[in-house]
Amino acid sequence: MTAVFIISAPSGSGKSTLVNEVRQIVPGLDFSISYTTRPPRGSEQNGREYFFVPRAEFQEMIRRDQFLEHAEVFGNYYGTARRFLREAEEHGHDLLLDIDVQGAEQIKQRLPEAASIFVLPPDRTTLERRLRNRSQDSEEVIQLRLVTASREIENYSKYDYILVNDRLEESIEALKAILLAERLKRSGAGTMSAEKNTILAEAERHRLNNVRERLQPILDSFRKRGPQS
């Protein structure tokens, strides 16, 4: 049975880097490339980062019920096509969805068994620095992203796992463990080797209930300044 993994994060949290890295080390993992009506940025290519389509085409896909989820963000549509789940099932693969909070909620309603992961920056200051270092957004957009991040982060409790992306290599290993642990649970695991137990233990460290204490200062850093940004 195909496992569906949802990964969400505020813009600038390093989610795309994590996803790109883990896709290279976890076999049998398909990735859904979202459709969007926004124009390409920089070196982005159609069919690589996104499928860039006109607004009218996206709306027609909505009308035909071709999306598992879709949402409007910063004035542009983003959506996950149903066909990616169908293709993953045909190949016996699992499916990783890189989607925002709105989309994650829709997927959970349709596929309650999906495992969800929320990636957080270590604090608001770090997120702001990362957004500025990307040098692709205006000051107005950066401030809007920070305000949006403050709102998105308040949804953390809806996710199964929380991953604080402080040190990249550790975060990659943590995300890998979460994906593999969910596979083990779905497969029945069989005889538990030391390696399997290590994977399960690492994933469990990032379960929502096991990270609440660590989350408090992160949440506070956004609550203090988020609404005024």
Backbone torsions as a table, in degrees:
resi	resn	phi	psi	omega
1	MET	NA	133.0	-178.3
2	THR	-68.3	127.4	174.2
3	ALA	-90.8	139.0	177.8
4	VAL	-112.2	127.8	179.1
5	PHE	-114.1	128.6	177.3
6	ILE	-105.6	129.5	174.8
7	ILE	-127.4	127.0	-178.9
8	SER	-131.0	158.5	178.0
9	ALA	-172.6	154.0	170.8
10	PRO	-63.2	149.4	177.2
11	SER	-57.3	129.6	179.8
12	GLY	97.9	0.5	-178.0
13	SER	-80.8	-7.3	-179.7
14	GLY	91.6	13.8	-177.5
15	LYS	-60.6	-44.4	-177.0
16	SER	-61.8	-40.7	178.1
17	THR	-63.4	-44.1	178.6
18	LEU	-59.7	-46.3	-179.1
19	VAL	-61.7	-45.9	-179.1
20	ASN	-61.1	-40.7	-179.1
21	GLU	-68.9	-45.5	-175.3
22	VAL	-70.0	-28.5	177.6
23	ARG	-64.6	-24.9	-179.6
24	GLN	-82.9	-17.3	-175.0
25	ILE	-115.7	-10.7	177.2
26	VAL	-109.5	112.1	-177.9
27	PRO	-73.8	160.5	175.2
28	GLY	65.9	30.1	-177.0
29	LEU	-119.7	109.1	176.3
30	ASP	-85.5	154.0	-178.3
31	PHE	-124.7	131.4	179.0
32	SER	-87.4	120.6	175.3
33	ILE	-89.3	121.0	-175.4
34	SER	-71.5	154.1	170.0
35	TYR	-92.7	145.1	177.1
36	THR	-149.2	155.1	176.6
37	THR	-97.8	-2.5	178.8
38	ARG	-77.0	154.4	178.8
39	PRO	-73.7	156.7	177.3
40	PRO	-63.8	149.6	176.3
41	ARG	-112.4	139.0	173.6
42	GLY	53.7	-121.4	-176.0
43	SER	-94.6	11.4	-179.6
44	GLU	-59.3	143.5	-179.4
45	GLN	-125.0	143.5	178.1
46	ASN	-61.2	129.4	179.8
47	GLY	88.6	-4.3	176.8
48	ARG	-106.5	-67.3	175.8
49	GLU	-80.2	-43.5	-179.5
50	TYR	-148.7	166.0	162.3
51	PHE	-97.0	112.5	-177.6
52	PHE	-90.9	117.1	-175.8
53	VAL	-130.5	154.8	175.8
54	PRO	-64.8	155.0	-178.9
55	ARG	-57.9	-40.0	-178.9
56	ALA	-63.3	-38.3	179.0
57	GLU	-67.2	-41.1	178.6
58	PHE	-62.6	-44.0	-179.4
59	GLN	-64.3	-33.0	176.6
60	GLU	-68.4	-37.3	176.6
61	MET	-65.1	-36.3	175.4
62	ILE	-62.3	-46.3	-178.4
63	ARG	-59.7	-35.5	-179.4
64	ARG	-85.3	3.4	179.2
65	ASP	58.0	45.1	-177.8
66	GLN	-93.8	2.9	-178.9
67	PHE	-110.9	140.4	168.5
68	LEU	-72.6	-35.6	176.8
69	GLU	-155.9	154.7	172.3
70	HIS	-157.1	155.6	-179.2
71	ALA	-155.4	160.6	174.6
72	GLU	-106.1	123.6	-176.4
73	VAL	-130.9	126.0	-179.0
74	PHE	51.8	36.4	175.7
75	GLY	83.9	1.8	178.7
76	ASN	-123.7	148.2	176.3
77	TYR	-81.9	144.9	170.1
78	TYR	-135.4	142.6	-179.3
79	GLY	-158.6	155.7	178.0
80	THR	-107.9	118.4	-178.2
81	ALA	-73.6	141.4	178.8
82	ARG	-59.2	-29.7	-172.1
83	ARG	-61.2	-26.6	-179.2
84	PHE	-66.5	-38.2	177.2
85	LEU	-67.8	-42.6	179.2
86	ARG	-61.2	-43.6	-178.9
87	GLU	-67.7	-38.2	178.1
88	ALA	-63.2	-42.2	179.3
89	GLU	-63.4	-40.1	-180.0
90	GLU	-63.4	-33.0	-177.2
91	HIS	-94.4	-1.3	-178.2
92	GLY	70.5	27.5	-179.0
93	HIS	-104.3	166.8	170.2
94	ASP	-93.8	164.7	-174.9
95	LEU	-126.4	129.1	177.3
96	LEU	-106.3	124.8	-179.6
97	LEU	-111.0	121.2	176.5
98	ASP	-99.2	96.6	-172.5
99	ILE	-140.0	163.4	-177.6
100	ASP	-83.1	179.5	-175.6
101	VAL	-59.7	-42.2	179.6
102	GLN	-60.9	-46.7	-179.4
103	GLY	-65.8	-38.3	179.5
104	ALA	-60.7	-40.3	180.0
105	GLU	-64.6	-39.8	178.0
106	GLN	-64.7	-43.2	179.8
107	ILE	-62.9	-42.5	179.8
108	LYS	-61.8	-33.8	177.6
109	GLN	-68.8	-38.5	-179.6
110	ARG	-80.7	-37.9	-175.5
111	LEU	-129.7	76.2	-175.4
112	PRO	-61.3	-20.0	-179.6
113	GLU	-81.2	-6.6	179.7
114	ALA	-63.2	142.0	177.5
115	ALA	-91.9	131.1	-175.3
116	SER	-115.3	139.8	-177.0
117	ILE	-129.7	129.1	177.5
118	PHE	-112.4	124.7	-179.6
119	VAL	-97.8	129.0	-179.3
120	LEU	-117.4	145.4	167.9
121	PRO	-75.1	161.6	-179.6
122	PRO	-66.9	-23.2	175.8
123	ASP	-172.6	172.7	-177.1
124	ARG	-65.6	-38.7	-179.3
125	THR	-60.6	-42.5	178.9
126	THR	-64.4	-41.9	179.2
127	LEU	-62.3	-44.3	179.9
128	GLU	-61.7	-41.4	178.6
129	ARG	-62.5	-42.9	-180.0
130	ARG	-64.0	-40.8	179.1
131	LEU	-63.0	-41.2	179.9
132	ARG	-69.4	-36.5	-179.3
133	ASN	-67.5	-22.6	177.8
134	ARG	-68.7	-27.2	176.7
135	SER	53.0	36.3	179.7
136	GLN	-120.8	-2.9	-177.5
137	ASP	-122.7	150.8	174.2
138	SER	-73.4	166.6	178.0
139	GLU	-59.1	-39.4	179.9
140	GLU	-61.4	-43.2	-179.2
141	VAL	-69.0	-39.0	177.8
142	ILE	-59.2	-45.9	179.5
143	GLN	-64.3	-37.9	177.6
144	LEU	-64.7	-40.3	179.3
145	ARG	-65.5	-36.2	178.6
146	LEU	-67.2	-41.8	177.1
147	VAL	-64.3	-43.9	178.9
148	THR	-62.3	-40.8	178.1
149	ALA	-59.3	-41.4	179.2
150	SER	-59.2	-37.7	179.5
151	ARG	-74.8	-43.0	-178.2
152	GLU	-63.1	-40.7	-176.6
153	ILE	-61.9	-28.1	178.3
154	GLU	-64.9	-11.5	179.2
155	ASN	-93.5	7.5	-173.8
156	TYR	-55.5	-34.3	-173.9
157	SER	-70.0	-8.2	178.2
158	LYS	-83.9	-6.7	-175.1
159	TYR	-101.3	154.2	-178.9
160	ASP	-77.5	-37.9	-177.2
161	TYR	-127.5	146.7	175.1
162	ILE	-122.5	128.5	-178.6
163	LEU	-122.5	112.1	178.0
164	VAL	-86.5	112.6	-174.7
165	ASN	-87.2	81.5	179.4
166	ASP	-97.7	-54.1	178.1
167	ARG	-113.8	119.3	-170.2
168	LEU	-56.5	-50.1	-176.1
169	GLU	-60.8	-40.8	178.7
170	GLU	-67.1	-37.0	179.9
171	SER	-67.7	-37.7	177.5
172	ILE	-62.3	-45.9	179.8
173	GLU	-64.0	-37.4	179.6
174	ALA	-66.8	-44.3	179.2
175	LEU	-64.1	-41.8	176.4
176	LYS	-58.3	-44.8	-179.4
177	ALA	-62.7	-40.4	179.7
178	ILE	-62.2	-45.9	-179.5
179	LEU	-63.2	-46.0	-178.1
180	LEU	-68.5	-36.7	179.0
181	ALA	-63.9	-41.8	178.1
182	GLU	-64.3	-37.0	175.8
183	ARG	-63.1	-44.0	180.0
184	LEU	-59.7	-43.4	-179.5
185	LYS	-63.7	-40.5	-178.2
186	ARG	-72.8	-27.5	-178.2
187	SER	-87.3	-7.3	-176.6
188	GLY	87.7	-9.1	172.4
189	ALA	64.5	-40.5	-177.9
190	GLY	70.4	-145.8	179.2
191	THR	-64.8	129.2	-176.6
192	MET	-88.8	109.2	176.8
193	SER	-82.7	170.5	177.3
194	ALA	-61.7	-38.0	-179.7
195	GLU	-64.7	-42.9	179.2
196	LYS	-64.3	-41.0	179.4
197	ASN	-63.9	-36.4	178.2
198	THR	-65.4	-41.6	178.8
199	ILE	-62.7	-47.1	-179.3
200	LEU	-63.3	-39.6	-179.3
201	ALA	-67.2	-40.8	179.1
202	GLU	-65.2	-42.7	178.0
203	ALA	-62.8	-41.6	-176.8
204	GLU	-63.0	-29.0	178.1
205	ARG	-59.6	-25.5	-175.4
206	HIS	-103.9	7.5	173.0
207	ARG	-61.8	145.3	-176.9
208	LEU	-48.7	-49.0	-175.7
209	ASN	-66.6	-17.6	-178.0
210	ASN	-96.9	-1.3	-177.9
211	VAL	-122.4	3.8	-175.1
212	ARG	-56.7	-41.1	-178.1
213	GLU	-64.3	-40.6	-179.9
214	ARG	-68.1	-28.1	-175.8
215	LEU	-72.5	-27.7	-171.0
216	GLN	-56.1	-49.3	178.7
217	PRO	-64.5	-30.1	177.6
218	ILE	-66.9	-48.4	179.3
219	LEU	-60.8	-41.1	-179.8
220	ASP	-62.4	-36.3	-178.5
221	SER	-64.7	-27.4	177.4
222	PHE	-87.2	-37.2	-177.0
223	ARG	-67.8	-30.7	-178.5
224	LYS	-69.2	-34.2	-172.5
225	ARG	-122.0	-17.9	-172.8
226	GLY	-51.3	-56.5	-174.5
227	PRO	-64.9	-24.7	-178.7
228	GLN	-86.0	-9.6	-175.6
229	SER	-64.7	NA	NA
